[in-house]
């Protein structure tokens, strides 16, 4: 082969790369992992690293230690070592994600200052941060010794996945309608408050059943989760009978409660005849091209905790966010995704009405913005933000000390809107 012909072949390959990725010499295709200069970056440290256990290489304690600062990093990346879990199996081959070699020098405004992502990561205990747009990873960073192969805990982000499974089950005819009652599928719940609640009310966190979820160790949420893990106590369907008082008519008031998602999980299992992990694998995880299996913790009766505790790689969370940014693609019914990620203007679920900031869709938080944007949120700083117009997605995992109402949440939201301004506006035109 002559030098000239070899050069021509290289130029042809480069042209093909441009057609595939949209960039010349600044993007690569990423499957399971990347070790190129465009790949993820890692830090053994992070804000307050010593308090988080850096000196002991971030030790893993027991489930009782999960809220102690020195054990949080390992707990949130090894949760399936602390509690039994079902595997959510991936496909034989992952869907490729391109990579753009960008410095990540984008800026955002917060508290009267222009800040960078590096400044954000130096201030807040994020274990992982990934930014993607239209199937291209723009930024991927890990702190506290976490790797891109770690399965990081979702906490309540998994609730949105449950809602998407409900939409798929309706399309398949396994669930008839969101107007059906939970007890229509779960005779074991017949006559109970949750059993007599419509799926729409459960999806929108508006069952109107009194339940406290303050994350202070003394609320109903703590007692329910604690007892759910015990095999010597009644199963989830019967534990839910504890909560029988209605403090509002269904579908009139937003009141967040994990028990509503748990009821949806029981309905899905009964309607499909499959474990939640298996149904998620078959209907979403494999079709979207996940690169690794996820784990989903189970209770004392071998039932997935629908309201919590899936763990997955950051890139697979990004794949799910990108799937929703495409309104479900060919995987989830488009009309369902749009309905699930919208809150009717002026309704009790609208942004700044349901809460002082967010609105609520179907197990999904709706952002106050001029165009449709939404988020999946989990305690202690877990988040996936999605802007369908520009196909922009941000994935954030963290070990914040406060389960919720942490001031860091404000800065993460500011970072997101800054990214939308810098990366999303032009792409949305």
C-alpha positions in Angstrom: 0.0 0.0 0.0 1.4 3.4 -0.9 1.6 6.3 1.5 -1.0 8.2 -0.6 -3.5 5.4 -0.6 -3.0 4.9 3.2 -3.6 8.6 3.7 -6.8 8.5 1.6 -8.1 5.6 3.7 -7.4 7.5 6.9 -9.3 10.6 5.5 -12.2 8.4 4.5 -12.3 6.9 8.1 -12.2 10.4 9.5 -15.1 11.5 7.3 -17.2 8.5 8.4 -16.4 9.4 12.0 -17.7 12.9 11.4 -20.9 11.5 9.9 -21.5 9.2 12.9 -20.6 11.5 15.7 -21.1 15.0 14.2 -17.6 16.1 15.2 -14.2 15.7 13.7 -11.5 14.2 15.9 -13.3 15.4 19.0 -15.6 12.5 19.6 -15.3 8.7 20.1 -17.9 6.0 20.4 -18.2 4.6 23.9 -19.6 1.2 24.8 -19.0 -0.3 28.3 -16.1 2.0 29.2 -13.5 4.4 27.9 -9.8 4.8 28.6 -9.1 7.5 26.0 -8.4 11.2 26.7 -12.1 11.8 26.1 -13.2 9.3 28.7 -14.3 9.8 32.3 -12.0 11.4 34.9 -11.6 10.3 38.5 -10.5 11.8 41.8 -9.7 9.9 45.0 -10.8 12.9 47.0 -13.7 15.3 47.3 -15.1 17.9 49.6 -14.6 16.9 53.3 -13.0 13.6 52.0 -11.5 12.7 55.4 -14.9 13.0 57.1 -16.3 10.7 54.4 -13.7 8.1 55.3 -10.9 8.7 52.8 -8.3 7.8 55.3 -9.8 4.3 55.6 -10.4 4.1 51.8 -14.1 4.8 52.2 -15.1 1.8 54.4 -18.4 -0.1 54.0 -20.3 -0.5 57.2 -23.6 -2.2 57.8 -27.1 -1.2 56.8 -27.4 0.4 60.3 -24.4 2.7 59.4 -25.8 3.9 56.1 -26.5 7.5 57.3 -23.1 7.9 59.1 -20.9 10.2 57.1 -17.7 8.0 57.0 -19.7 5.1 55.5 -21.9 6.9 53.1 -19.6 6.8 50.1 -19.2 3.0 50.1 -22.9 2.5 51.1 -24.2 4.5 48.2 -22.0 2.5 45.7 -22.3 -0.9 47.2 -25.9 -1.1 48.4 -26.5 -4.6 47.0 -23.8 -5.8 49.4 -25.9 -4.6 52.4 -29.3 -5.8 51.4 -30.6 -8.6 49.1 -31.3 -7.5 45.5 -32.6 -8.7 42.2 -30.6 -8.2 39.1 -31.9 -6.1 36.2 -30.2 -7.8 33.3 -28.7 -5.8 30.3 -28.7 -6.8 26.7 -25.9 -8.7 25.1 -24.5 -5.5 23.5 -24.9 -1.9 24.9 -26.1 1.0 22.8 -23.1 3.2 21.9 -22.7 6.6 23.4 -20.4 9.1 21.5 -18.0 11.2 23.5 -17.0 14.8 22.9 -13.7 16.0 24.2 -14.8 19.1 25.9 -13.1 20.8 28.8 -16.4 21.3 30.7 -15.7 25.0 31.0 -19.4 25.9 31.0 -20.5 28.5 33.6 -23.6 29.1 35.7 -24.9 31.9 37.9 -25.4 31.3 41.7 -25.5 33.8 44.6 -24.3 36.6 42.4 -21.3 34.8 41.1 -20.3 33.1 37.8 -19.2 29.6 38.7 -17.7 26.6 36.9 -18.4 22.8 37.2 -15.0 22.4 38.9 -16.1 25.0 41.5 -19.4 23.1 42.0 -17.6 19.8 42.5 -15.1 21.4 44.9 -18.0 22.6 47.1 -20.5 19.7 47.1 -20.2 15.9 47.8 -21.0 14.6 44.4 -19.8 11.0 43.8 -20.5 11.3 40.0 -21.6 13.9 37.5 -22.4 13.2 33.9 -23.7 15.5 31.2 -25.0 14.2 27.9 -26.7 15.6 24.9 -28.4 13.6 22.1 -26.5 10.4 22.8 -23.1 12.1 23.2 -21.4 12.3 26.6 -20.0 15.8 27.1 -18.7 15.4 30.7 -18.2 12.6 33.1 -16.5 13.0 36.5 -16.2 10.8 39.6 -15.0 11.8 43.2 -14.3 10.0 46.4 -12.5 7.1 44.6 -15.7 6.0 42.8 -15.2 4.4 39.4 -17.4 4.4 36.2 -18.1 0.7 36.8 -19.7 1.4 40.2 -23.4 1.0 40.6 -24.6 4.1 42.3 -27.7 4.3 44.4 -30.8 5.9 42.9 -32.9 6.3 46.0 -36.2 7.7 44.7 -35.1 8.3 41.1 -36.4 4.8 40.4 -39.9 6.0 41.0 -40.0 7.4 37.4 -39.0 4.0 36.1 -42.0 2.5 37.9 -44.3 5.1 36.2 -42.9 4.2 32.8 -43.5 0.5 33.4 -47.1 1.3 34.2 -47.4 3.0 30.8 -45.9 0.0 29.1 -48.3 -2.3 30.9 -51.2 -0.2 29.8 -50.1 -0.4 26.2 -49.8 -4.2 26.5 -53.3 -4.5 27.9 -52.0 -5.9 31.2 -53.4 -2.8 33.0 -56.6 -1.4 31.6 -56.6 2.2 32.7 -55.2 4.7 35.3 -58.8 5.0 36.5 -58.7 1.4 37.8 -58.3 0.9 41.6 -55.2 -0.8 43.0 -57.5 -3.6 44.4 -58.7 -4.4 40.9 -55.3 -6.1 40.5 -54.4 -6.8 44.1 -57.4 -8.6 45.8 -55.2 -8.8 48.9 -55.6 -5.1 49.3 -59.4 -5.1 48.9 -61.1 -2.7 51.2 -57.9 -1.0 52.3 -57.3 2.8 51.7 -54.6 2.2 49.2 -56.5 -0.6 47.6 -59.4 1.7 47.0 -57.2 4.4 45.4 -57.0 4.9 41.6 -53.7 4.3 39.8 -53.8 7.9 38.6 -54.0 9.2 42.2 -51.0 6.9 43.1 -49.0 8.0 40.0 -49.5 11.7 40.9 -48.9 11.3 44.7 -52.4 12.4 45.4 -53.9 9.4 47.2 -54.9 11.6 50.1 -53.9 9.0 52.7 -52.2 10.3 55.8 -48.5 9.3 55.8 -45.5 11.2 57.1 -42.2 11.2 55.1 -39.8 13.6 56.8 -36.6 11.5 56.8 -35.9 12.1 60.4 -36.0 8.5 61.7 -39.3 8.9 63.5 -41.7 9.1 60.6 -44.0 6.6 58.9 -41.6 6.3 56.0 -38.8 5.0 58.4 -41.1 2.5 60.1 -42.5 1.2 56.8 -39.1 0.7 55.3 -37.8 -0.9 58.4 -40.7 -3.4 58.8 -40.8 -4.1 55.0 -37.3 -5.7 55.3 -38.5 -8.2 58.0 -39.7 -11.6 56.8 -41.4 -12.3 60.1 -43.9 -9.4 59.6 -46.7 -9.1 57.0 -45.9 -8.5 53.4 -46.1 -5.1 51.7 -49.8 -5.4 50.8 -50.7 -6.0 54.4 -48.3 -3.5 55.9 -50.0 -0.9 53.8 -53.2 -1.5 55.7 -51.7 0.4 58.6 -52.4 3.6 56.8 -56.2 4.0 56.5 -57.0 7.6 57.3 -57.6 10.0 54.4 -56.8 13.6 55.0 -57.9 14.8 51.5 -60.0 13.4 48.6 -57.9 11.6 46.0 -56.5 13.8 43.2 -57.0 17.1 45.0 -53.7 17.6 46.9 -50.1 16.6 46.3 -48.5 14.7 49.2 -45.4 12.8 48.5 -45.3 9.3 50.0 -43.2 6.2 49.0 -46.1 4.0 49.9 -48.0 5.2 46.8 -45.1 4.0 44.6 -44.9 0.7 46.5 -48.6 0.1 45.7 -47.9 0.7 42.0 -45.1 -1.8 42.2 -47.5 -4.4 43.7 -50.0 -3.7 41.0 -47.4 -4.1 38.3 -46.2 -7.4 39.7 -49.7 -8.8 39.9 -50.8 -7.5 36.5 -47.7 -8.7 34.5 -47.0 -11.9 36.5 -43.3 -10.8 36.6 -40.9 -9.5 39.1 -40.3 -5.8 38.8 -36.6 -6.3 38.0 -37.4 -8.7 35.2 -40.1 -6.5 33.8 -37.8 -3.5 33.9 -35.0 -5.6 32.2 -37.3 -6.8 29.4 -39.2 -3.6 28.7 -36.6 -0.8 29.3 -33.1 -1.9 30.4 -32.5 -4.2 27.4 -34.3 -2.1 24.7 -32.5 1.1 25.7 -29.1 -0.7 25.5 -27.8 -0.6 29.1 -24.2 -1.5 29.4 -24.4 -3.2 32.8 -26.9 -4.9 35.0 -28.6 -2.9 37.7 -29.5 -4.1 41.1 -32.9 -3.5 42.9 -33.2 -4.2 46.6 -35.9 -6.5 47.8 -37.9 -6.7 51.0 -38.3 -9.5 53.5 -40.7 -11.2 51.1 -38.5 -11.0 48.0 -40.5 -8.2 46.5 -38.6 -5.2 45.0 -39.0 -2.0 47.0 -40.7 0.0 44.2 -40.1 3.4 45.8 -36.4 3.1 46.2 -33.0 1.6 45.8 -32.1 0.6 42.3 -28.4 1.0 41.7 -26.8 1.4 38.3 -23.9 2.9 36.5 -24.0 6.6 35.7 -24.0 6.0 31.9 -27.0 3.8 32.2 -28.9 6.5 34.2 -27.9 8.8 31.3 -29.3 6.3 28.8 -32.6 6.3 30.6 -32.6 10.1 30.7 -31.9 10.3 27.0 -34.6 7.8 26.3 -37.1 10.1 28.1 -35.6 13.1 26.3 -36.6 11.3 23.1 -40.1 10.9 24.6 -39.6 7.2 25.0 -38.3 6.5 21.5 -39.7 3.1 20.4 -39.5 1.7 24.0 -42.1 3.6 26.0 -45.3 5.0 24.5 -44.7 8.6 23.5 -48.1 9.9 24.6 -47.5 8.3 28.0 -44.0 9.9 28.5 -45.4 13.3 27.6 -48.4 12.9 29.9 -46.1 11.6 32.7 -43.7 14.5 32.4 -46.3 17.3 32.3 -48.3 19.0 35.1 -51.5 20.8 33.9 -51.1 24.5 34.3 -53.2 25.8 37.2 -53.7 22.4 38.7 -52.7 21.2 42.2 -49.7 19.5 40.5 -48.3 22.5 38.7 -44.8 23.9 39.5 -44.8 26.3 42.4 -48.2 24.9 43.4 -47.4 21.3 44.3 -44.3 22.6 46.1 -42.7 26.0 46.3 -40.6 25.1 43.2 -41.3 21.8 41.5 -44.6 20.4 40.1 -45.4 16.8 39.8 -46.3 14.5 36.9 -46.4 10.7 37.1 -43.7 9.9 39.7 -41.7 12.6 38.1 -40.8 16.2 39.2 -41.8 18.9 36.8 -39.5 22.0 36.6 -40.8 25.6 36.4 -39.6 26.5 33.0 -41.0 28.0 29.7 -40.7 24.6 28.0 -41.1 21.1 29.3 -38.3 20.0 31.6 -38.4 17.4 34.3 -36.3 15.7 36.9 -36.0 12.4 38.8 -34.9 13.1 42.3 -33.6 10.9 45.2 -32.7 11.8 48.7 -29.1 12.8 49.6 -28.6 14.5 46.2 -29.5 11.9 43.5 -30.9 13.6 40.4 -31.4 13.2 36.6 -32.5 16.4 34.8 -34.0 16.2 31.3 -34.7 18.8 28.7 -36.5 17.1 25.8 -36.2 20.1 23.4 -32.4 20.0 23.3 -32.0 16.3 24.3 -29.8 17.5 27.2 -29.5 15.3 30.3 -27.6 15.7 33.6 -27.0 12.8 36.0 -25.8 13.6 39.5 -25.1 11.1 42.4 -24.1 12.4 45.8 -23.7 11.7 49.5 -25.3 14.9 51.0 -25.7 14.6 54.7 -29.2 16.0 54.6 -31.7 13.6 53.0 -33.7 16.5 51.6 -34.0 20.3 51.8 -30.2 20.6 51.5 -29.1 24.1 50.3 -26.9 22.3 47.8 -30.0 21.5 45.8 -30.4 25.1 44.9 -26.9 25.3 43.4 -27.4 22.0 41.4 -30.6 23.5 39.9 -28.7 26.6 39.0 -26.0 24.5 37.4 -28.7 22.7 35.3 -30.3 25.9 34.1 -26.8 27.3 33.3 -26.1 24.2 31.2 -29.4 24.6 29.4 -28.5 28.2 28.6 -25.1 27.3 27.3 -25.8 23.9 25.7 -29.5 23.5 25.3 -30.9 26.7 23.8 -29.1 26.6 20.5 -29.7 22.8 20.2 -33.5 23.4 20.8 -33.9 25.8 17.9 
